[in-house]
């Protein structure tokens, strides 16, 4: 049986990163979008291989997912513009399937994604993995590890004397297709 994890979206509030701060006209645009998720989401899945995104109607988009193309400066520029309209920016990722069962390799991968998200001011990651033969449990475990790492890095400690951050959402959809 071939199990495919089609989309797992991890939306977590993230702190600003230096590349985003250097690019944006206002450092506040590197802050996470904290408004609750819309009842009806309008997601744009795109690459940054062209500058078409500059002419999008940003008032109709809720989440902008970047899957390839563009360097860090382009991603930071998109983040600034999107955040000015209250749009979340997530980066498309795939777990390195050759290392999916290697705990040390996965920790290094997750740590690198946390660092990248901080630097670029991203709101989260969107995982799209296909081709896992076997149990989808390992992908669910790795998504949970990403969630824990992001929360540990970006959420303030929770206590009665601190502000509470808004709830975060992890959505994972696993589909089974016949062999």
VEXVEX-407250 format. One record per atom (N, C-alpha, C, O, CB): x, y, z. Coordinates in steps of 0.02 Angstrom, whole numbers, padded with zeros to 5 digits, always signed. Glycine has a CB too. Layout:
REM residues N
XYZ;...
This chain:
REM residues 179
+00042-00058+00000;+00000+00000+00000;+00045+00062+00000;+00091+00067+00040;-00048+00000+00061;+00032+00107-00044;+00070+00168-00049;+00034+00222-00009;-00023+00239-00024;+00080+00190-00123;+00068+00249+00041;+00039+00303+00080;+00070+00368+00058;+00130+00373+00049;+00051+00291+00157;+00028+00417+00048;+00053+00482+00027;+00027+00535+00073;-00034+00541+00085;+00033+00497-00046;+00072+00574+00099;+00051+00632+00137;+00048+00688+00087;+00100+00713+00064;+00100+00648+00197;-00013+00709+00070;-00020+00760+00019;-00002+00829+00045;+00041+00863+00016;-00091+00761-00007;-00034+00850+00098;-00018+00916+00123;-00023+00916+00199;-00072+00893+00227;-00064+00969+00093;+00028+00942+00230;+00025+00954+00302;+00048+01025+00312;+00105+01042+00298;+00070+00902+00343;+00004+01066+00336;+00021+01136+00344;+00032+01151+00417;-00010+01136+00459;-00034+01181+00314;+00088+01180+00430;+00104+01200+00498;+00105+01275+00499;+00150+01307+00470;+00172+01169+00521;+00056+01304+00532;+00054+01377+00538;+00071+01395+00609;+00033+01379+00656;-00015+01405+00517;+00127+01427+00617;+00147+01449+00684;+00171+01520+00679;+00201+01540+00629;+00202+01402+00713;+00159+01558+00730;+00184+01626+00731;+00259+01626+00739;+00286+01588+00780;+00151+01667+00788;+00294+01666+00700;+00366+01667+00702;+00392+01737+00715;+00360+01786+00697;+00394+01640+00637;+00449+01741+00745;+00481+01805+00757;+00516+01828+00693;+00525+01789+00646;+00531+01801+00815;+00534+01891+00692;+00566+01918+00633;+00637+01892+00626;+00669+01873+00675;+00566+01994+00635;+00662+01891+00565;+00730+01871+00551;+00767+01927+00517;+00737+01974+00492;+00731+01808+00507;+00834+01923+00517;+00874+01979+00492;+00862+01993+00418;+00860+02052+00399;+00947+01965+00503;+00853+01942+00376;+00842+01955+00305;+00776+01991+00294;+00773+02037+00253;+00842+01889+00267;+00725+01973+00331;+00661+02006+00325;+00667+02078+00350;+00643+02125+00317;+00606+01968+00364;+00698+02088+00407;+00705+02155+00436;+00745+02200+00389;+00729+02259+00383;+00739+02151+00504;+00796+02172+00357;+00837+02211+00310;+00798+02231+00248;+00813+02282+00217;+00899+02173+00291;+00748+02191+00229;+00711+02202+00167;+00649+02246+00176;+00634+02287+00133;+00690+02136+00139;+00613+02238+00231;+00549+02272+00240;+00558+02346+00257;+00606+02365+00290;+00509+02238+00294;+00510+02386+00234;+00511+02457+00250;+00496+02469+00324;+00516+02519+00353;+00461+02495+00207;+00460+02422+00354;+00443+02427+00425;+00457+02359+00457;+00432+02308+00434;+00369+02448+00436;+00498+02357+00510;+00513+02293+00543;+00450+02257+00568;+00451+02196+00575;+00559+02305+00602;+00396+02293+00580;+00334+02260+00604;+00306+02213+00551;+00268+02167+00568;+00282+02313+00622;+00324+02223+00487;+00300+02178+00434;+00332+02109+00438;+00311+02062+00404;+00312+02209+00366;+00384+02102+00479;+00417+02037+00488;+00386+01999+00546;+00405+01942+00559;+00491+02047+00500;+00339+02030+00581;+00305+01996+00636;+00254+01947+00608;+00229+01956+00553;+00271+02047+00682;+00239+01895+00647;+00190+01846+00624;+00120+01876+00619;+00103+01924+00653;+00188+01786+00670;+00081+01847+00575;+00010+01864+00571;-00024+01829+00629;-00021+01768+00634;-00022+01844+00500;-00057+01867+00672;-00086+01837+00732;-00162+01832+00730;-00192+01803+00775;-00066+01877+00792;-00192+01860+00678;-00266+01854+00674;-00284+01781+00665;-00246+01743+00635;-00295+01898+00616;-00343+01761+00689;-00364+01691+00680;-00370+01673+00606;-00380+01716+00564;-00432+01679+00715;-00363+01609+00593;-00371+01586+00524;-00441+01602+00500;-00489+01598+00539;-00357+01510+00518;-00448+01621+00438;-00513+01638+00409;-00556+01575+00405;-00531+01520+00397;-00504+01670+00339;-00622+01585+00410;-00668+01529+00403;-00662+01498+00333;-00669+01438+00324;-00741+01551+00416;-00649+01541+00284;-00639+01517+00216;-00570+01540+00194;-00558+01600+00184;-00695+01545+00167;-00525+01492+00186;-00456+01507+00167;-00450+01512+00091;-00481+01474+00054;-00408+01454+00194;-00410+01560+00068;-00391+01564-00002;-00315+01559-00004;-00280+01607+00011;-00417+01631-00035;-00291+01501-00023;-00220+01488-00026;-00195+01496-00097;-00228+01475-00145;-00204+01418+00001;-00137+01526-00104;-00103+01530-00168;-00040+01488-00163;+00002+01500-00119;-00087+01605-00188;-00033+01439-00207;+00027+01398-00210;+00065+01421-00272;+00038+01421-00327;+00009+01321-00214;+00127+01442-00263;+00163+01472-00318;+00238+01460-00312;+00263+01436-00262;+00149+01546-00322;+00272+01479-00365;+00345+01483-00364;+00362+01557-00371;+00320+01597-00389;+00378+01439-00422;+00423+01573-00357;+00445+01643-00365;+00489+01649-00427;+00534+01692-00430;+00483+01667-00303;+00477+01606-00477;+00518+01608-00537;+00504+01669-00580;+00544+01686-00624;+00506+01545-00578;+00449+01703-00568;+00435+01767-00601;+00409+01815-00548;+00397+01796-00491;+00384+01758-00660;+00400+01877-00567;+00376+01928-00520;+00301+01938-00525;+00275+01990-00504;+00412+01994-00532;+00264+01890-00553;+00191+01896-00560;+00157+01910-00494;+00106+01944-00492;+00163+01833-00592;+00184+01884-00439;+00153+01891-00374;+00145+01964-00354;+00102+01980-00313;+00195+01855-00321;+00184+02009-00383;+00179+02080-00366;+00112+02110-00389;+00090+02160-00362;+00237+02119-00397;+00081+02078-00439;+00018+02105-00465;-00044+02067-00440;-00099+02080-00464;+00019+02104-00540;-00036+02020-00393;-00093+01984-00366;-00138+02030-00327;-00117+02082-00302;-00069+01926-00321;-00202+02012-00321;-00249+02048-00279;-00242+02020-00208;-00276+01972-00190;-00323+02042-00306;-00199+02051-00169;-00182+02026-00103;-00240+02031-00054;-00238+02000+00000;-00123+02064-00076;-00292+02069-00071;-00349+02075-00026;-00392+02011-00026;-00434+02002+00017;-00392+02135-00045;-00381+01967-00074;-00420+01905-00080;-00382+01843-00057;-00410+01788-00057;-00442+01896-00151;-00320+01851-00037;-00277+01794-00018;-00272+01791+00058;-00267+01843+00091;-00206+01800-00050;-00274+01730+00087;-00264+01723+00159;-00196+01692+00175;-00165+01709+00225;-00319+01680+00189;-00172+01647+00132;-00107+01615+00142;-00072+01608+00074;-00102+01587+00025;-00114+01545+00176;-00008+01626+00073;+00033+01624+00013;+00087+01572+00024;+00130+01580+00068;+00064+01694-00003;+00086+01517-00015;+00134+01462-00007;+00184+01463-00064;+00166+01458-00122;+00097+01394-00004;+00248+01469-00046;+00302+01472-00095;+00334+01403-00100;+00356+01376-00050;+00356+01526-00075;+00335+01374-00160;+00362+01307-00168;+00429+01303-00203;+00463+01252-00197;+00314+01266-00205;+00451+01354-00237;+00518+01353-00265;+00531+01420-00298;+00487+01463-00304;+00527+01295-00316;+00593+01429-00319;+00612+01490-00353;+00625+01546-00304;+00598+01546-00248;+00559+01510-00403;+00664+01592-00325;+00678+01650-00283;+00730+01636-00230;+00733+01581-00202;+00616+01675-00251;+00770+01686-00216;+00819+01681-00163;+00789+01709-00098;+00731+01728-00097;+00885+01718-00181;+00829+01710-00046;+00805+01735+00019;+00779+01806+00015;+00729+01822+00047;+00860+01731+00071;+00811+01849-00025;+00787+01918-00032;+00717+01921-00062;+00675+01960-00041;+00836+01959-00074;+00705+01878-00113;+00638+01877-00144;+00586+01852-00095;+00530+01879-00093;+00639+01833-00207;+00603+01800-00057;+00555+01774-00007;+00540+01827+00046;+00483+01836+00065;+00584+01710+00027;+00592+01863+00068;+00581+01916+00118;+00539+01972+00088;+00497+02000+00123;+00649+01944+00142;+00549+01988+00024;+00510+02041-00008;+00436+02020-00012;+00392+02061+00002;+00537+02055-00079;+00423+01958-00030;+00354+01933-00032;+00323+01936+00038;+00266+01957+00046;+00352+01860-00059;+00362+01916+00088;+00337+01917+00157;+00317+01988+00178;+00264+01997+00208;+00390+01890+00205;+00358+02037+00161;+00341+02107+00179;+00275+02128+00147;+00231+02155+00181;+00397+02154+00156;+00268+02115+00082;+00207+02135+00047;+00146+02097+00074;+00094+02127+00088;+00215+02122-00028;+00153+02031+00082;+00097+01991+00106;+00075+02013+00176;+00016+02021+00189;+00116+01916+00107;+00123+02022+00220;+00106+02043+00289;+00074+02111+00291;+00033+02125+00335;+00169+02042+00333;+00091+02155+00244;+00058+02221+00240;-00017+02213+00227;-00056+02257+00246;+00091+02264+00185;-00036+02158+00196;-00107+02144+00182;-00137+02093+00231;-00194+02072+00222;-00115+02118+00111;-00099+02073+00282;-00123+02025+00330;-00124+01953+00305;-00161+01911+00330;-00192+02043+00351;-00083+01939+00254;-00080+01872+00223;-00021+01833+00253;+00035+01859+00258;-00072+01878+00146;-00035+01771+00274;+00018+01728+00299;+00062+01703+00241;+00037+01694+00186;-00012+01667+00338;+00126+01693+00256;+00172+01666+00206;+00203+01602+00234;+00232+01602+00288;+00229+01718+00188;+00195+01548+00197;+00224+01484+00216;+00269+01460+00159;+00258+01477+00101;+00169+01431+00232;+00318+01421+00176;+00364+01396+00126;+00351+01321+00117;+00348+01284+00166;+00438+01409+00146;+00345+01301+00055;+00335+01230+00039;+00399+01191+00053;+00453+01213+00036;+00313+01221-00033;+00390+01135+00085;+00447+01092+00103;+00429+01019+00091;+00371+01001+00087;+00468+01104+00176;+00481+00979+00087;+00474+00906+00088;+00523+00879+00137;+00581+00901+00141;+00485+00876+00016;+00501+00831+00176;+00549+00797+00219;+00597+00758+00175;+00576+00730+00124;+00513+00749+00270;+00661+00755+00193;+00708+00714+00154;+00692+00640+00166;+00710+00612+00218;+00783+00730+00173;+00658+00610+00119;+00631+00542+00129;+00686+00490+00141;+00673+00440+00175;+00590+00522+00070;+00746+00500+00114;+00800+00453+00127;+00821+00453+00200;+00850+00404+00224;+00860+00468+00082;+00807+00508+00235;+00827+00515+00305;+00768+00514+00354;+00777+00527+00413;+00866+00579+00314;+00709+00498+00330;+00649+00505+00371;+00652+00463+00435;+00620+00482+00485;+00588+00484+00330;+00689+00407+00435;+00694+00365+00495;+00757+00380+00535;+00769+00349+00587;+00694+00292+00475;+00798+00428+00513;+00861+00445+00547;+00849+00506+00593;+00842+00562+00569;+00918+00461+00494;+00846+00493+00658;+00830+00546+00706;+00879+00604+00704;+00858+00662+00708;+00827+00517+00776;+00944+00590+00699;+00994+00644+00698;+00987+00687+00635;+00990+00748+00639;+01065+00615+00702;+00978+00655+00578;+00970+00692+00515;+00906+00734+00516;+00906+00790+00492;+00969+00644+00455;+00853+00706+00545;+00790+00743+00547;+00795+00802+00596;+00766+00855+00583;+00733+00697+00568;+00831+00794+00651;+00840+00850+00698;+00878+00906+00663;+00859+00965+00670;+00878+00827+00762;+00930+00890+00626;+00968+00941+00589;+00924+00975+00537;+00927+01036+00529;+01030+00909+00555;+00882+00937+00502;+00837+00965+00452;+00787+01013+00485;+00778+01069+00461;+00798+00908+00415;+00757+00991+00539;+00707+01033+00574;+00740+01096+00601;+00712+01151+00595;+00674+00994+00632;+00799+01090+00631;+00835+01149+00657;+00849+01199+00601;+00844+01259+00611;+00900+01128+00691;+00868+01174+00542;+00883+01219+00486;+00819+01255+00462;+00823+01313+00441;+00914+01179+00427;+00762+01222+00466;+00699+01253+00445;+00676+01306+00496;+00648+01357+00476;+00644+01200+00437;+00689+01294+00560;+00673+01344+00611;+00716+01406+00599;+00691+01463+00601;+00686+01316+00683;+00781+01397+00587;+00826+01453+00574;+00806+01492+00511;+00806+01553+00511;+00898+01428+00566;+00787+01456+00459;+00766+01488+00396;+00702+01529+00407;+00697+01585+00382;+00755+01435+00342;+00655+01501+00443;+00592+01536+00456;+00604+01600+00496;+00574+01652+00482;+00543+01491+00495;+00648+01598+00545;+00665+01658+00584;+00697+01711+00539;+00678+01769+00542;+00713+01640+00642;+00743+01690+00498;+00780+01737+00455;+00734+01771+00404;+00742+01830+00389;+00836+01701+00418;+00685+01734+00377;+00643+01760+00324;+00576+01788+00348;+00539+01817+00308;+00630+01706+00274;+00561+01781+00412;+00498+01807+00438;+00437+01767+00417;+00382+01794+00413;+00489+01878+00417;+00446+01703+00402;+00391+01661+00379;+00341+01647+00434;+00357+01650+00494;+00418+01595+00351;+00279+01632+00414;+00226+01614+00462;+00222+01539+00472;+00189+01516+00519;+00160+01639+00437;+00255+01500+00431;+00252+01428+00440;+00279+01390+00380;+00310+01419+00335;+00182+01406+00454;+00267+01325+00380;+00289+01281+00327;+00229+01242+00301;+00181+01231+00337;+00344+01232+00353;+00233+01221+00238;+00182+01180+00208;+00218+01119+00180;+00255+01124+00132;+00142+01219+00151;+00205+01061+00211;+00238+00999+00189;+00197+00963+00137;+00136+00955+00145;+00252+00953+00249;+00230+00941+00085;+00197+00902+00032;+00244+00845+00015;+00290+00851-00026;+00182+00947-00032;+00232+00788+00048;+00274+00729+00037;+00233+00674+00005;+00177+00660+00026;+00306+00705+00102;+00262+00643-00045;+00230+00587-00078;+00282+00532-00085;+00342+00545-00085;+00200+00608-00147;+00258+00472-00092;+00304+00418-00107;+00329+00378-00048;+00374+00337-00056;+00361+00444-00142;+00301+00387+00011;+00321+00347+00068;+00287+00279+00063;+00225+00275+00059;+00303+00382+00136;+00326+00227+00064;+00299+00160+00065;+00302+00137+00137;+00356+00136+00167;+00337+00111+00017;+00246+00118+00165;+00244+00097+00234;+00196+00139+00273;+00146+00163+00247;+00314+00100+00266;+00211+00149+00336;+00166+00183+00381;+00171+00259+00375;+00226+00287+00370;+00180+00162+00453;+00113+00292+00377;+00112+00365+00378;+00128+00391+00448;+00135+00452+00457;+00044+00392+00354;+00133+00346+00496;+00147+00367+00565;+00212+00405+00571;+00217+00452+00611;+00148+00307+00611;+00263+00387+00531;+00327+00421+00536;+00320+00494+00513;+00352+00538+00542;+00381+00385+00493;+00279+00507+00463;+00269+00576+00441;+00231+00616+00494;+00247+00674+00508;+00231+00579+00375;+00182+00585+00525;+00145+00619+00579;+00193+00634+00636;+00188+00688+00666;+00086+00575+00603;+00237+00588+00652;+00287+00599+00705;+00332+00658+00687;+00345+00701+00729;+00328+00535+00717;+00357+00660+00625;+00403+00713+00604;+00367+00781+00603;+00396+00832+00622;+00432+00698+00535;+00304+00783+00583;+00266+00845+00584;+00258+00869+00656;+00264+00929+00670;+00196+00836+00551;+00245+00822+00701;+00240+00840+00772;+00307+00869+00797;+00307+00917+00835;+00220+00778+00814;+00363+00839+00777;+00428+00864+00797;+00440+00935+00771;+00469+00977+00806;+00484+00817+00772;+00418+00950+00710;+00424+01017+00683;+00383+01065+00726;+00406+01119+00744;+00401+01020+00609;+00321+01046+00741;+00277+01088+00782;+00309+01103+00849;+00310+01161+00871;+00209+01054+00792;+00336+01053+00882;+00367+01062+00948;+00428+01109+00942;+00436+01153+00984;+00389+00994+00977;+00469+01099+00891;+00528+01142+00882;+00509+01214+00869;+00540+01260+00897;+00571+01116+00823;+00458+01226+00828;+00437+01294+00814;+00407+01327+00876;+00421+01385+00890;+00386+01295+00757;+00366+01290+00912;+00336+01318+00973;+00389+01334+01024;+00385+01386+01057;+00284+01269+01003;+00439+01291+01032;+00492+01304+01081;+00532+01366+01062;+00554+01403+01107;+00539+01243+01085;+00541+01378+00999;+00581+01435+00976;+00542+01501+00975;+00570+01553+00991;+00608+01422+00907;+00478+01498+00957;+00442+01559+00942;+00388+01579+00991;+00371+01638+00994;+00412+01553+00877;+00361+01534+01029;+00308+01553+01075;+00337+01575+01141;+00385+01545+01166;+00259+01495+01086;+00309+01629+01170;+00333+01650+01236;+00312+01599+01289;+00264+01562+01279;+00305+01720+01254;+00348+01596+01344;+00327+01551+01398;+00256+01567+01419;+00237+01625+01422;+00376+01555+01458;+00218+01517+01435;+00149+01527+01455;+00145+01526+01531;+00160+01476+01563;+00102+01474+01424;+00125+01582+01558;+00114+01586+01630;+00062+01641+01641;+00051+01682+01596;+00180+01600+01670;+00031+01644+01699;-00020+01695+01710;+00006+01767+01702;-00033+01812+01690;-00049+01687+01779;+00072+01777+01709;+00099+01845+01706;+00120+01866+01636;+00143+01922+01626;+00157+01852+01753;+00114+01822+01586;+00134+01840+01518;+00074+01839+01472;+00023+01808+01487;+00188+01792+01492;+00080+01873+01416;+00027+01874+01366;+00022+01805+01335;+00073+01771+01324;+00039+01928+01312;-00037+01784+01320;-00047+01720+01287;-00045+01731+01212;-00078+01776+01186;-00114+01688+01309;-00008+01689+01177;-00007+01694+01105;-00069+01660+01077;-00098+01617+01110;+00058+01663+01075;-00089+01678+01016;-00149+01647+00987;-00138+01573+00974;-00081+01551+00968;-00169+01683+00922;-00191+01534+00970;-00184+01462+00957;-00152+01451+00889;-00161+01490+00843;-00251+01427+00961;-00116+01397+00883;-00083+01378+00821;-00119+01316+00794;-00149+01279+00832;-00007+01365+00831;-00114+01306+00729;-00150+01251+00697;-00102+01208+00659;-00058+01233+00623;-00204+01278+00651;-00109+01144+00666;-00073+01096+00624;-00126+01055+00589;-00169+01024+00622;-00023+01051+00666;-00124+01054+00524;-00171+01014+00485;-00131+00963+00446;-00085+00981+00409;-00215+01059+00438;-00147+00901+00453;-00113+00848+00416;-00166+00805+00383;-00214+00785+00414;-00066+00806+00461;-00156+00791+00319;-00202+00748+00283;-00162+00691+00253;-00117+00703+00213;-00241+00787+00228;-00177+00631+00272;-00144+00573+00243;-00194+00537+00199;-00251+00525+00220;-00115+00526+00298;-00174+00520+00140;-00219+00484+00094;-00187+00418+00075;-00126+00415+00066;-00235+00526+00031;-00227+00368+00070;-00203+00302+00050;-00228+00289-00020;-00288+00297-00034;-00226+00247+00100;-00183+00268-00063;-00204+00250-00130;-00185+00178-00144;-00136+00154-00116;-00173+00298-00183;-00223+00143-00184;-00207+00073-00199;-00141+00068-00236;-00122+00114-00273;-00263+00040-00240;-00107+00013-00226;-00043+00003-00260;-00053-00010-00333;-00004-00020-00370;-00004-00055-00230;
